[in-house]
């Protein structure tokens, strides 16, 4: 998916999320959901439950999921940059 908005309850799987030019891409899954992609470009906004994370750099073979208030991607842990329960 290159730009736009995609929402799913449980899982989003894609070969590519975002694009080299940095077009805004928004992906949303439920709090027990996962997002996995072969390539994730910068400026992809992931929302898992009420937790959000803006991807700052290109990532490969990545699965994102929620652990408490942190979004996990491989061996990396990211604090949510938004816990707005009404988002």
C-alpha positions in Angstrom: 0.0 0.0 0.0 1.5 3.3 -1.1 -0.3 6.2 0.6 -3.8 6.4 2.0 -5.6 4.6 4.9 -6.1 0.9 5.6 -7.9 -0.4 8.6 -8.4 -4.1 9.7 -9.5 -5.7 12.9 -6.8 -8.3 13.3 -4.1 -8.2 10.7 -2.6 -6.2 7.8 -0.1 -8.0 5.6 1.6 -6.3 2.7 4.7 -6.5 0.5 5.2 -2.7 0.8 3.8 -0.1 3.2 4.5 3.5 2.2 6.7 4.7 -0.6 10.2 6.2 -1.2 8.7 9.7 -1.6 7.2 9.5 1.9 3.5 9.8 1.1 1.5 9.6 4.2 0.3 6.1 4.8 -1.9 5.2 7.8 -2.4 1.6 9.0 -4.8 0.7 11.8 -5.5 -2.7 13.5 -7.1 -3.6 16.8 -5.1 -3.9 20.0 -4.5 -7.6 19.5 -3.7 -7.1 15.8 -0.5 -7.3 13.9 1.0 -5.5 10.9 3.6 -7.3 8.8 5.4 -6.2 5.7 8.4 -7.0 3.6 9.3 -3.3 3.2 8.1 -0.4 5.4 9.1 3.1 4.3 9.4 6.2 6.5 6.3 8.2 7.3 4.0 5.2 7.7 1.8 5.8 10.7 0.9 2.6 12.5 -1.9 2.5 15.0 -2.4 -0.7 17.0 -5.3 -0.3 19.3 -5.0 3.2 20.8 -1.2 3.2 20.4 0.5 5.0 17.4 4.0 5.0 16.0 5.4 6.9 13.0 8.0 4.9 11.3 11.2 7.1 11.1 13.3 4.9 8.8 13.0 2.1 6.2 12.5 -1.3 7.7 12.5 -4.8 6.2 10.8 -8.1 7.0 9.0 -6.5 9.9 6.1 -7.6 12.1 4.6 -5.0 14.4 2.4 -5.9 17.4 1.5 -4.4 20.8 3.0 -5.3 24.1 1.5 -3.2 26.9 2.0 0.4 25.8 4.9 -0.4 23.4 4.8 -1.3 19.8 7.2 -4.2 19.1 9.0 -4.6 15.7 11.5 -7.5 15.7 13.9 -6.9 18.6 13.0 -3.1 18.8 10.5 -1.6 21.2 8.8 1.7 20.5 6.9 3.9 23.0 3.6 5.0 21.5 3.5 8.6 20.5 -0.3 8.8 21.0 -2.5 7.1 23.5 -5.6 9.1 22.8 -8.4 6.6 23.6 -10.8 8.5 21.3 -8.6 8.5 18.2 
